[in-house]
Amino acid sequence: MLTMITCITKEINISNNYVRTKLDDFVSNTNETTMSSVHNRAVALRC
């Protein structure tokens, strides 16, 4: 039972990494100036 949970968790982690990589590719392919201004705004809000 425990090993099954571990396997599922590993698969979730792998798919999360895959999605994150795909998102990074998508973001870097979109207009970078737009993305950076959005990012800067988010950082400013966080402070």
N, CA, C and O atoms as a Tinker XYZ file with bonds, in Angstrom:
   188  protein
     1  N      0.840000   -1.205000    0.000000    73     2
     2  CA     0.000000    0.000000    0.000000    64     1     3
     3  C      0.877000    1.258000    0.000000    63     2     4     5
     4  O      0.668000    2.175000   -0.794000    81     3
     5  N      1.842000    1.283000    0.887000    73     3     6
     6  CA     2.715000    2.459000    0.999000    64     5     7
     7  C      3.513000    2.679000   -0.281000    63     6     8     9
     8  O      3.660000    3.815000   -0.733000    81     7
     9  N      4.028000    1.602000   -0.868000    73     7    10
    10  CA     4.808000    1.738000   -2.096000    64     9    11
    11  C      3.932000    2.257000   -3.228000    63    10    12    13
    12  O      4.398000    3.013000   -4.080000    81    11
    13  N      2.680000    1.860000   -3.240000    73    11    14
    14  CA     1.759000    2.338000   -4.268000    64    13    15
    15  C      1.611000    3.852000   -4.163000    63    14    16    17
    16  O      1.664000    4.554000   -5.174000    81    15
    17  N      1.428000    4.352000   -2.959000    73    15    18
    18  CA     1.290000    5.796000   -2.747000    64    17    19
    19  C      2.557000    6.513000   -3.214000    63    18    20    21
    20  O      2.488000    7.562000   -3.854000    81    19
    21  N      3.713000    5.934000   -2.885000    73    19    22
    22  CA     4.979000    6.530000   -3.293000    64    21    23
    23  C      5.075000    6.622000   -4.808000    63    22    24    25
    24  O      5.491000    7.644000   -5.355000    81    23
    25  N      4.684000    5.538000   -5.482000    73    23    26
    26  CA     4.727000    5.536000   -6.947000    64    25    27
    27  C      3.817000    6.620000   -7.512000    63    26    28    29
    28  O      4.208000    7.345000   -8.426000    81    27
    29  N      2.617000    6.733000   -6.978000    73    27    30
    30  CA     1.665000    7.745000   -7.454000    64    29    31
    31  C      2.236000    9.135000   -7.226000    63    30    32    33
    32  O      2.153000    9.995000   -8.102000    81    31
    33  N      2.818000    9.358000   -6.048000    73    31    34
    34  CA     3.405000   10.662000   -5.737000    64    33    35
    35  C      4.512000   10.997000   -6.710000    63    34    36    37
    36  O      4.605000   12.129000   -7.185000    81    35
    37  N      5.361000   10.014000   -7.014000    73    35    38
    38  CA     6.446000   10.245000   -7.980000    64    37    39
    39  C      5.881000   10.618000   -9.339000    63    38    40    41
    40  O      6.381000   11.532000   -9.995000    81    39
    41  N      4.845000    9.915000   -9.761000    73    39    42
    42  CA     4.251000   10.217000  -11.060000    64    41    43
    43  C      3.677000   11.628000  -11.079000    63    42    44    45
    44  O      3.814000   12.340000  -12.074000    81    43
    45  N      3.041000   12.034000   -9.996000    73    43    46
    46  CA     2.482000   13.387000   -9.911000    64    45    47
    47  C      3.610000   14.411000  -10.007000    63    46    48    49
    48  O      3.492000   15.407000  -10.720000    81    47
    49  N      4.706000   14.162000   -9.284000    73    47    50
    50  CA     5.849000   15.078000   -9.332000    64    49    51
    51  C      6.406000   15.191000  -10.732000    63    50    52    53
    52  O      6.714000   16.289000  -11.196000    81    51
    53  N      6.538000   14.055000  -11.416000    73    51    54
    54  CA     7.073000   14.060000  -12.784000    64    53    55
    55  C      6.161000   14.857000  -13.702000    63    54    56    57
    56  O      6.634000   15.673000  -14.493000    81    55
    57  N      4.842000   14.623000  -13.600000    73    55    58
    58  CA     3.918000   15.334000  -14.486000    64    57    59
    59  C      3.898000   16.818000  -14.148000    63    58    60    61
    60  O      3.757000   17.648000  -15.046000    81    59
    61  N      4.035000   17.173000  -12.862000    73    59    62
    62  CA     4.106000   18.585000  -12.477000    64    61    63
    63  C      5.323000   19.248000  -13.108000    63    62    64    65
    64  O      5.234000   20.358000  -13.632000    81    63
    65  N      6.460000   18.559000  -13.052000    73    63    66
    66  CA     7.674000   19.091000  -13.670000    64    65    67
    67  C      7.496000   19.249000  -15.165000    63    66    68    69
    68  O      7.947000   20.233000  -15.752000    81    67
    69  N      6.836000   18.275000  -15.783000    73    67    70
    70  CA     6.597000   18.330000  -17.230000    64    69    71
    71  C      5.738000   19.533000  -17.572000    63    70    72    73
    72  O      6.042000   20.279000  -18.503000    81    71
    73  N      4.657000   19.721000  -16.811000    73    71    74
    74  CA     3.761000   20.858000  -17.055000    64    73    75
    75  C      4.507000   22.165000  -16.842000    63    74    76    77
    76  O      4.346000   23.114000  -17.610000    81    75
    77  N      5.322000   22.210000  -15.797000    73    75    78
    78  CA     6.072000   23.428000  -15.502000    64    77    79
    79  C      7.035000   23.747000  -16.638000    63    78    80    81
    80  O      7.170000   24.903000  -17.039000    81    79
    81  N      7.705000   22.717000  -17.156000    73    79    82
    82  CA     8.627000   22.922000  -18.275000    64    81    83
    83  C      7.880000   23.432000  -19.491000    63    82    84    85
    84  O      8.337000   24.355000  -20.165000    81    83
    85  N      6.728000   22.832000  -19.775000    73    83    86
    86  CA     5.921000   23.264000  -20.919000    64    85    87
    87  C      5.494000   24.719000  -20.727000    63    86    88    89
    88  O      5.521000   25.505000  -21.674000    81    87
    89  N      5.105000   25.074000  -19.516000    73    87    90
    90  CA     4.698000   26.449000  -19.226000    64    89    91
    91  C      5.860000   27.402000  -19.438000    63    90    92    93
    92  O      5.696000   28.473000  -20.022000    81    91
    93  N      7.045000   27.007000  -18.960000    73    91    94
    94  CA     8.232000   27.846000  -19.147000    64    93    95
    95  C      8.505000   28.066000  -20.626000    63    94    96    97
    96  O      8.806000   29.182000  -21.049000    81    95
    97  N      8.399000   26.987000  -21.420000    73    95    98
    98  CA     8.599000   27.113000  -22.869000    64    97    99
    99  C      7.587000   28.082000  -23.452000    63    98   100   101
   100  O      7.931000   28.951000  -24.252000    81    99
   101  N      6.333000   27.924000  -23.041000    73    99   102
   102  CA     5.264000   28.781000  -23.557000    64   101   103
   103  C      5.525000   30.233000  -23.194000    63   102   104   105
   104  O      5.391000   31.126000  -24.030000    81   103
   105  N      5.897000   30.463000  -21.942000    73   103   106
   106  CA     6.146000   31.824000  -21.471000    64   105   107
   107  C      7.309000   32.452000  -22.227000    63   106   108   109
   108  O      7.235000   33.611000  -22.635000    81   107
   109  N      8.380000   31.689000  -22.412000    73   107   110
   110  CA     9.545000   32.256000  -23.104000    64   109   111
   111  C      9.246000   32.482000  -24.583000    63   110   112   113
   112  O      9.896000   33.302000  -25.231000    81   111
   113  N      8.263000   31.756000  -25.116000    73   111   114
   114  CA     7.902000   31.948000  -26.513000    64   113   115
   115  C      6.945000   33.123000  -26.707000    63   114   116   117
   116  O      6.868000   33.696000  -27.794000    81   115
   117  N      6.219000   33.475000  -25.649000    73   115   118
   118  CA     5.331000   34.634000  -25.773000    64   117   119
   119  C      6.149000   35.902000  -25.658000    63   118   120   121
   120  O      7.348000   35.868000  -25.380000    81   119
   121  N      5.485000   37.011000  -25.873000    73   119   122
   122  CA     6.157000   38.311000  -25.813000    64   121   123
   123  C      6.805000   38.500000  -24.443000    63   122   124   125
   124  O      6.116000   38.610000  -23.428000    81   123
   125  N      8.139000   38.536000  -24.427000    73   123   126
   126  CA     8.853000   38.554000  -23.152000    64   125   127
   127  C      8.664000   39.864000  -22.404000    63   126   128   129
   128  O      8.622000   39.864000  -21.174000    81   127
   129  N      8.550000   40.975000  -23.113000    73   127   130
   130  CA     8.374000   42.253000  -22.428000    64   129   131
   131  C      7.040000   42.273000  -21.683000    63   130   132   133
   132  O      6.958000   42.769000  -20.559000    81   131
   133  N      6.008000   41.738000  -22.307000    73   131   134
   134  CA     4.710000   41.666000  -21.644000    64   133   135
   135  C      4.812000   40.817000  -20.391000    63   134   136   137
   136  O      4.325000   41.197000  -19.326000    81   135
   137  N      5.455000   39.652000  -20.532000    73   135   138
   138  CA     5.567000   38.745000  -19.400000    64   137   139
   139  C      6.352000   39.387000  -18.267000    63   138   140   141
   140  O      5.966000   39.261000  -17.105000    81   139
   141  N      7.447000   40.073000  -18.582000    73   139   142
   142  CA     8.271000   40.664000  -17.536000    64   141   143
   143  C      7.526000   41.795000  -16.835000    63   142   144   145
   144  O      7.674000   41.970000  -15.626000    81   143
   145  N      6.722000   42.568000  -17.577000    73   143   146
   146  CA     5.966000   43.637000  -16.932000    64   145   147
   147  C      4.903000   43.052000  -16.005000    63   146   148   149
   148  O      4.657000   43.583000  -14.922000    81   147
   149  N      4.272000   41.957000  -16.432000    73   147   150
   150  CA     3.310000   41.277000  -15.565000    64   149   151
   151  C      4.015000   40.745000  -14.329000    63   150   152   153
   152  O      3.508000   40.871000  -13.214000    81   151
   153  N      5.193000   40.145000  -14.529000    73   151   154
   154  CA     5.971000   39.594000  -13.425000    64   153   155
   155  C      6.376000   40.706000  -12.448000    63   154   156   157
   156  O      6.260000   40.545000  -11.233000    81   155
   157  N      6.850000   41.830000  -12.990000    73   155   158
   158  CA     7.256000   42.947000  -12.140000    64   157   159
   159  C      6.086000   43.466000  -11.323000    63   158   160   161
   160  O      6.245000   43.822000  -10.155000    81   159
   161  N      4.900000   43.509000  -11.944000    73   159   162
   162  CA     3.712000   43.953000  -11.234000    64   161   163
   163  C      3.390000   43.000000  -10.083000    63   162   164   165
   164  O      3.034000   43.431000   -8.986000    81   163
   165  N      3.521000   41.693000  -10.350000    73   163   166
   166  CA     3.254000   40.685000   -9.327000    64   165   167
   167  C      4.243000   40.816000   -8.180000    63   166   168   169
   168  O      3.869000   40.700000   -7.012000    81   167
   169  N      5.513000   41.060000   -8.516000    73   167   170
   170  CA     6.535000   41.234000   -7.482000    64   169   171
   171  C      6.229000   42.478000   -6.661000    63   170   172   173
   172  O      6.352000   42.462000   -5.436000    81   171
   173  N      5.835000   43.545000   -7.323000    73   171   174
   174  CA     5.521000   44.786000   -6.622000    64   173   175
   175  C      4.351000   44.579000   -5.653000    63   174   176   177
   176  O      4.350000   45.104000   -4.540000    81   175
   177  N      3.364000   43.808000   -6.095000    73   175   178
   178  CA     2.221000   43.536000   -5.222000    64   177   179
   179  C      2.637000   42.720000   -4.016000    63   178   180   181
   180  O      2.100000   42.901000   -2.923000    81   179
   181  N      3.595000   41.819000   -4.210000    73   179   182
   182  CA     4.013000   40.936000   -3.130000    64   181   183
   183  C      4.753000   41.700000   -2.040000    63   182   184   185
   184  O      4.688000   41.319000   -0.871000    81   183
   185  N      5.455000   42.771000   -2.402000    73   183   186
   186  CA     6.269000   43.512000   -1.431000    64   185   187
   187  C      5.407000   44.247000   -0.398000    63   186   188
   188  O      5.940000   44.916000    0.487000    81   187
